[in-house]
Amino acid sequence: MFIFDGASTISTQNLNATGVATALSAAVLDMTKLQCDTAAIQIVGTYTGALTPQVSNDGVNWVTLGGTPLVNQNTGVGSATIPSGTQGMYQVDVAGFRYFRIVALAAVTGSAVVTMVGSEMTGIIGLDMPLPAGTNSLGTVTANQAVTASPGTTPVAVNSAATTNGAVSKATAGQLINCVANNASVAAKYVRFYNKATAPTVGTDVPIVVITVPASASKEIEFGSVGKRFTTGIGYSITGGATATDATAVAAGDVQLAFDYV
């Protein structure tokens, strides 16, 4: 299944660094009706100024994706942003988020027309015929598509302490496979995952995944067949506020968190 966002225009002198986007400053993909794994982005038009991928769960507070999440479908090369004036097709992993957008973080000139489609299934590449003998080029395979034959997951279970619960689960690159969080309190709580090899500085470090767990409810998320890629390490926190850098401590036992990684 797919979500078609249509075409949005990022035009001359529009810009937006954080918060609610002003008119024509961003192209937004609303995934609340279908949990998407992948977003496909087409950029046309004549413009200057880089365009940046951001995600949000509340549609108000936005976080820039870390690392090189965008994959240029013409070259197979990953990048942090869509470079100034670039026209072409990009793909990005958006599993676990409710909203995704392409935004101008600085003023642009001209107009960039952005068309996006979200898919709930990750792409699969197959060979219909055997390759001929000799030396053959298979093209470029990006890091976040790597799958081992028998990955074997490592489970983590956390019962929240009366802190912000900042900790690191894996001090090297890995993939977050799934996450289940139960909130026993009467107010929403927030689970964050960080691309770090050490425990996050909660309130300063910016997460790459934020999960809202409603009051007296549970939230379960699967991050697709290859998981959510963390290029440095997998850290986490559990707090009581919605902003990306919130540092509100929760009460002991408010949240029971379980997740698997490789």
C-alpha positions as CSV (number, residue, x, y, z in Angstrom):
1,M,0.0,0.0,0.0
2,F,1.1,3.6,-0.7
3,I,0.4,7.1,0.4
4,F,0.7,9.8,-2.4
5,D,1.5,13.2,-1.0
6,G,1.1,15.1,-4.3
7,A,3.4,18.0,-5.2
8,S,4.4,20.7,-2.7
9,T,6.6,23.7,-3.5
10,I,9.4,25.2,-1.5
11,S,9.7,28.7,-2.9
12,T,11.9,31.8,-2.8
13,Q,12.9,33.1,0.7
14,N,10.9,30.5,2.6
15,L,12.8,28.9,5.5
16,N,12.0,27.0,8.6
17,A,14.5,25.6,11.2
18,T,12.2,24.2,13.9
19,G,8.5,24.0,14.8
20,V,5.5,24.5,12.6
21,A,6.3,25.0,9.0
22,T,5.3,28.4,7.4
23,A,3.5,28.4,4.1
24,L,5.5,26.7,1.3
25,S,8.6,26.2,3.5
26,A,8.2,22.4,3.6
27,A,6.7,19.4,1.8
28,V,5.1,17.1,4.4
29,L,4.2,13.4,4.2
30,D,1.4,12.5,6.7
31,M,1.8,8.8,7.6
32,T,-0.9,8.7,10.4
33,K,-3.2,6.7,8.2
34,L,-0.6,4.1,7.3
35,Q,2.7,3.2,9.0
36,C,5.2,3.7,6.2
37,D,8.7,2.1,6.1
38,T,10.0,4.1,3.1
39,A,9.4,7.5,1.5
40,A,10.3,8.2,-2.1
41,I,11.1,11.8,-3.0
42,Q,11.2,13.5,-6.4
43,I,12.7,17.0,-6.7
44,V,12.3,19.1,-9.8
45,G,12.5,22.9,-10.5
46,T,15.2,25.5,-10.5
47,Y,16.3,26.6,-7.0
48,T,19.4,27.2,-4.8
49,G,19.7,26.1,-1.1
50,A,20.0,22.6,0.4
51,L,16.8,20.8,1.5
52,T,16.8,18.7,4.7
53,P,14.8,15.6,5.8
54,Q,13.1,15.8,9.2
55,V,10.7,13.6,11.2
56,S,8.1,14.2,13.9
57,N,5.5,12.3,15.9
58,D,3.4,15.2,17.0
59,G,3.5,17.3,13.8
60,V,4.9,20.3,15.8
61,N,8.4,19.4,17.0
62,W,10.7,18.3,14.2
63,V,14.0,16.5,14.3
64,T,16.6,16.4,11.5
65,L,17.6,12.8,10.6
66,G,21.2,12.1,11.5
67,G,23.9,10.5,9.3
68,T,23.3,10.1,5.6
69,P,19.7,8.9,5.5
70,L,18.9,10.0,1.9
71,V,19.8,7.6,-0.9
72,N,20.1,9.1,-4.4
73,Q,18.4,6.7,-6.7
74,N,20.5,7.8,-9.7
75,T,23.9,7.2,-8.0
76,G,23.1,5.0,-5.0
77,V,25.1,7.4,-2.8
78,G,23.8,8.4,0.7
79,S,23.7,12.1,1.8
80,A,22.5,14.2,4.8
81,T,20.6,16.7,2.6
82,I,19.4,17.2,-0.9
83,P,22.2,19.4,-2.3
84,S,21.4,22.9,-3.6
85,G,19.8,22.8,-7.1
86,T,19.6,19.0,-7.3
87,Q,16.9,17.4,-9.4
88,G,16.3,13.7,-9.1
89,M,14.8,10.8,-7.0
90,Y,15.7,10.0,-3.4
91,Q,14.6,7.3,-0.9
92,V,14.7,7.4,2.9
93,D,13.8,5.1,5.8
94,V,10.9,6.6,7.8
95,A,9.8,3.5,9.8
96,G,8.4,4.4,13.3
97,F,7.5,8.0,12.5
98,R,4.1,9.7,12.0
99,Y,5.3,12.6,9.9
100,F,8.1,13.2,7.5
101,R,9.1,16.4,5.7
102,I,11.6,17.9,3.3
103,V,12.3,21.5,4.6
104,A,14.4,24.5,3.8
105,L,16.5,25.3,6.8
106,A,17.9,28.4,5.2
107,A,16.4,30.8,2.6
108,V,16.2,29.4,-1.0
109,T,15.8,31.2,-4.3
110,G,13.7,29.9,-7.1
111,S,11.2,27.0,-6.5
112,A,11.8,23.3,-5.7
113,V,8.8,21.1,-6.5
114,V,8.8,18.1,-4.1
115,T,6.6,15.0,-4.8
116,M,6.5,12.3,-2.2
117,V,5.1,8.7,-2.0
118,G,5.2,6.6,1.2
119,S,5.2,2.8,1.1
120,E,4.6,0.3,4.0
121,M,6.9,-2.2,2.3
122,T,10.7,-2.0,1.9
123,G,12.0,-2.6,-1.6
124,I,13.5,-5.9,-2.5
125,I,16.2,-6.3,-5.2
126,G,16.3,-9.6,-7.1
127,L,18.2,-11.1,-10.1
128,D,15.9,-12.7,-12.7
129,M,18.8,-14.2,-14.8
130,P,22.3,-15.4,-13.8
131,L,25.2,-13.1,-14.5
132,P,27.5,-14.0,-17.4
133,A,30.9,-15.4,-16.6
134,G,33.7,-12.9,-15.9
135,T,33.8,-9.7,-13.8
136,N,30.4,-8.1,-13.3
137,S,29.3,-4.9,-11.5
138,L,26.3,-5.2,-9.2
139,G,26.0,-1.5,-8.5
140,T,26.0,0.2,-5.1
141,V,24.5,-1.3,-2.0
142,T,23.9,1.2,0.8
143,A,24.8,0.4,4.4
144,N,21.3,0.5,5.8
145,Q,20.2,-2.3,3.5
146,A,22.7,-4.8,4.8
147,V,21.2,-8.1,6.1
148,T,23.1,-11.0,7.7
149,A,22.0,-14.6,7.0
150,S,21.2,-15.3,10.7
151,P,21.4,-11.9,12.5
152,G,20.3,-13.0,16.0
153,T,18.8,-10.2,18.0
154,T,19.7,-9.0,21.5
155,P,16.8,-8.2,23.8
156,V,16.7,-5.3,26.2
157,A,14.1,-4.8,29.0
158,V,14.0,-1.6,31.0
159,N,11.7,-0.6,34.0
160,S,12.0,3.2,34.2
161,A,13.7,4.7,37.2
162,A,12.9,8.1,38.7
163,T,15.3,9.8,36.2
164,T,15.5,10.6,32.5
165,N,16.8,7.0,32.0
166,G,19.6,7.8,29.7
167,A,21.7,4.7,28.8
168,V,23.5,3.0,25.9
169,S,22.6,-0.5,24.7
170,K,25.1,-0.9,21.9
171,A,28.4,1.0,21.6
172,T,28.8,0.2,17.9
173,A,26.7,0.5,14.8
174,G,23.6,-1.6,14.7
175,Q,19.9,-1.9,13.8
176,L,16.9,-1.4,16.1
177,I,14.4,-4.2,15.1
178,N,11.4,-3.5,17.3
179,C,10.2,-1.7,20.4
180,V,7.3,-2.2,22.9
181,A,6.6,0.3,25.6
182,N,3.9,0.2,28.3
183,N,2.9,3.4,30.1
184,A,1.4,2.8,33.5
185,S,1.0,6.5,34.3
186,V,-1.9,8.9,33.7
187,A,0.1,11.2,31.4
188,A,1.9,10.5,28.0
189,K,5.6,9.5,28.2
190,Y,8.3,9.6,25.6
191,V,10.9,7.0,24.6
192,R,13.9,8.3,22.5
193,F,16.6,6.5,20.7
194,Y,20.0,8.2,19.9
195,N,22.7,7.4,17.4
196,K,25.5,7.4,20.0
197,A,28.1,5.0,21.3
198,T,27.8,6.4,24.8
199,A,24.9,7.2,27.1
200,P,23.0,10.2,25.7
201,T,23.1,13.6,27.5
202,V,19.4,13.8,27.9
203,G,18.2,17.4,27.3
204,T,21.2,18.2,25.0
205,D,21.6,15.3,22.5
206,V,19.0,15.1,19.7
207,P,17.4,11.7,19.2
208,I,16.7,10.1,15.8
209,V,13.6,8.2,17.0
210,V,11.0,9.6,19.4
211,I,8.1,7.4,20.4
212,T,5.0,8.8,22.2
213,V,3.4,6.3,24.6
214,P,-0.1,7.5,25.5
215,A,-1.3,7.5,29.1
216,S,-2.3,4.1,30.5
217,A,-1.5,2.4,27.1
218,S,1.1,0.5,25.2
219,K,2.9,1.2,21.9
220,E,4.5,-1.4,19.7
221,I,6.6,-0.6,16.6
222,E,8.3,-2.8,14.1
223,F,11.1,-1.2,12.1
224,G,10.8,-3.1,8.9
225,S,12.7,-6.2,7.7
226,V,16.2,-4.7,8.1
227,G,15.5,-2.5,11.2
228,K,16.3,1.1,11.8
229,R,20.0,1.8,11.1
230,F,22.2,3.4,13.8
231,T,25.6,4.2,12.4
232,T,27.4,4.9,15.7
233,G,25.6,3.1,18.5
234,I,22.1,2.7,20.1
235,G,21.3,4.8,23.1
236,Y,17.9,5.6,24.7
237,S,16.0,7.7,27.3
238,I,12.6,7.8,28.8
239,T,11.2,11.2,29.8
240,G,7.9,13.0,30.5
241,G,8.0,15.8,27.9
242,A,7.4,15.9,24.1
243,T,10.2,18.2,22.9
244,A,13.1,16.5,21.2
245,T,15.6,17.6,23.9
246,D,13.2,17.2,26.9
247,A,14.8,16.3,30.2
248,T,11.7,15.8,32.4
249,A,12.3,12.8,34.7
250,V,9.6,10.1,35.0
251,A,8.6,8.3,38.1
252,A,9.9,4.9,39.0
253,G,7.9,2.2,37.2
254,D,6.1,4.6,34.9
255,V,7.3,2.9,31.7
256,Q,8.3,-0.7,30.9
257,L,10.4,-0.7,27.7
258,A,11.5,-3.7,25.7
259,F,13.3,-3.7,22.4
260,D,15.5,-5.9,20.2
261,Y,18.6,-4.9,18.3
262,V,21.4,-6.5,16.2
